[in-house]
Amino acid sequence: TEIEQELYVCRERVLGIRAMEYSNGVRPFPLWSAYVLFDFSNALTSSIIMIIIFATVTGSAFYNIAYLFVALMLYSLGAVLYAYIISKMAKSHFSAYAITAGSSCIMLVIYMVTFMSIQAQSDPAQVDTQTTIAHYVIGVLHPIGMLTRALMVSLNLFSVLCQGEPPTKVSYPGSWNAYGGPICILVLQC
């Protein structure tokens, strides 16, 4: 997974291997580019396999699955970059793994609890507005929020694709309230 990618990068830093690489003439940009390309290729392979499984097993259950693939791909890149940031600050590779996995789980729980609380306790006339605000506030903090929103859109969970009065399904999947918002924020996070 994306979280496991940081283990080698952090271990290399802690053991002083990176300092040796730099002293031997390796430049930082090509080194980090190689790390990102290698780790992103693994994450991209996982995303492709997931989309193939979703498309073949569930058929038309997903709303415009190509947009979901873009969101998965951008989430993978964002998660790899997030893991690298944590690995630069962690004391050991195990703590980097724990911090990255723990913060991802915590942000997912915060996102889901907030979403469900709004659905259950808010005034029905304000639910759409409040969920949109909560989605973008929490989603900007961590890529998992944007992926969760894209998955909700893809399955039309909680009727997130229904807009306006009377409620109608979003006609363009790239609109801000469908996949466009999560994709845009994921691009900014990368």
Disulfide bonds with the S-S distance in Angstrom:
none
